[in-house]
Amino acid sequence: MSKSDSKKMQRLAREGKQISKIVAEDFPALDYSDVYIEVYSAGERSSRGIKRMITTRLDAMAASTSHSERRTMAKELNELVWHLYNNHKNNREKLAKIRAALGE
């Protein structure tokens, strides 16, 4: 797999595209597992994956009776929310550049 393909996969995942759609629409010759490993080995997560992680942590936090566990989960949630915010901010800036290039 080329470095440019790897970067494209990571960029698409960062922008929120599901791995199954990355495979189907952009890399049909590759297996799902190849794309999954490439995206996650780089530390990138899809926005949808982060949303699921947040939902899971919130559910666990609601069920937890341990103050220290809830505090740990709150820190993790804060990091995930900031990750989503920064991705959104970067995507908004990219979209503004694209619109400017198109003359909109």
Backbone torsions as a table, in degrees:
resi	resn	phi	psi	omega
1	MET	NA	135.2	-177.9
2	SER	-77.1	159.5	179.1
3	LYS	-64.9	-35.8	179.6
4	SER	-67.4	-37.6	176.0
5	ASP	-63.8	-43.1	179.2
6	SER	-60.7	-45.5	179.5
7	LYS	-64.6	-37.8	179.1
8	LYS	-63.9	-43.8	178.3
9	MET	-59.4	-45.9	-179.2
10	GLN	-64.2	-40.5	179.3
11	ARG	-64.1	-45.2	-179.9
12	LEU	-61.9	-41.6	178.2
13	ALA	-65.0	-41.3	178.1
14	ARG	-61.6	-33.9	-179.8
15	GLU	-79.0	-4.4	174.5
16	GLY	103.2	5.2	-179.4
17	LYS	-76.5	135.4	179.5
18	GLN	-66.6	146.4	-179.5
19	ILE	-61.1	-39.0	179.4
20	SER	-61.2	-36.0	177.9
21	LYS	-75.1	-33.8	175.8
22	ILE	-60.6	-44.0	179.1
23	VAL	-64.5	-51.7	-174.4
24	ALA	-65.5	-42.2	-172.4
25	GLU	-94.4	-31.3	-172.4
26	ASP	-112.8	-30.6	-176.9
27	PHE	-136.8	61.8	-176.3
28	PRO	-65.3	-18.8	-179.6
29	ALA	-80.1	-11.6	-178.4
30	LEU	-100.4	156.9	175.3
31	ASP	-81.6	153.9	177.1
32	TYR	-53.9	-44.5	-176.3
33	SER	-62.9	-35.0	178.4
34	ASP	-63.7	-45.1	-179.9
35	VAL	-68.3	-42.7	179.4
36	TYR	-56.3	-49.5	-179.0
37	ILE	-63.4	-41.4	-179.7
38	GLU	-63.7	-42.1	-179.3
39	VAL	-69.7	-48.7	-174.4
40	TYR	-79.6	-22.7	176.5
41	SER	-69.9	-23.7	178.1
42	ALA	-86.3	-2.5	179.5
43	GLY	83.2	7.5	-179.2
44	GLU	-86.3	144.4	176.7
45	ARG	-128.9	146.1	176.4
46	SER	-75.4	155.8	178.3
47	SER	-61.4	-38.0	179.4
48	ARG	-65.7	-39.4	177.1
49	GLY	-63.2	-40.0	178.1
50	ILE	-65.8	-40.0	178.2
51	LYS	-60.1	-42.4	178.0
52	ARG	-63.4	-41.6	179.1
53	MET	-61.7	-41.8	179.0
54	ILE	-63.0	-45.6	179.6
55	THR	-60.8	-43.6	179.4
56	THR	-62.6	-44.5	180.0
57	ARG	-65.5	-38.9	177.9
58	LEU	-63.7	-42.6	177.9
59	ASP	-62.3	-43.3	179.5
60	ALA	-66.0	-37.1	-180.0
61	MET	-65.2	-41.1	179.3
62	ALA	-65.4	-33.5	-178.1
63	ALA	-84.4	-18.4	-175.2
64	SER	-75.7	141.1	175.5
65	THR	-106.8	-6.4	-178.3
66	SER	-88.7	124.5	-180.0
67	HIS	-62.7	-41.2	-178.5
68	SER	-67.2	-37.8	176.6
69	GLU	-64.3	-43.8	178.9
70	ARG	-62.6	-39.5	178.4
71	ARG	-64.0	-43.0	178.0
72	THR	-62.6	-44.8	179.1
73	MET	-64.3	-36.8	178.8
74	ALA	-63.3	-39.6	177.2
75	LYS	-64.3	-43.4	178.2
76	GLU	-62.1	-43.4	178.8
77	LEU	-61.5	-42.1	178.7
78	ASN	-59.2	-44.4	179.0
79	GLU	-62.9	-43.0	-179.5
80	LEU	-65.6	-41.7	179.5
81	VAL	-64.8	-42.6	177.7
82	TRP	-64.0	-37.0	176.9
83	HIS	-60.6	-46.7	177.6
84	LEU	-61.7	-43.7	-179.7
85	TYR	-60.6	-47.2	-179.3
86	ASN	-64.6	-39.1	175.8
87	ASN	-62.4	-43.5	179.2
88	HIS	-61.9	-43.9	-179.9
89	LYS	-61.9	-45.2	178.2
90	ASN	-63.3	-42.1	179.8
91	ASN	-66.3	-36.8	177.7
92	ARG	-63.8	-40.9	177.9
93	GLU	-65.3	-41.3	177.8
94	LYS	-62.8	-42.3	179.7
95	LEU	-63.7	-39.5	177.9
96	ALA	-62.8	-40.2	178.0
97	LYS	-65.5	-40.5	179.1
98	ILE	-64.4	-45.0	178.8
99	ARG	-62.2	-39.9	178.6
100	ALA	-64.7	-39.8	179.2
101	ALA	-66.9	-32.5	179.0
102	LEU	-83.4	-9.7	178.9
103	GLY	79.5	26.0	179.6
104	GLU	-89.0	NA	NA
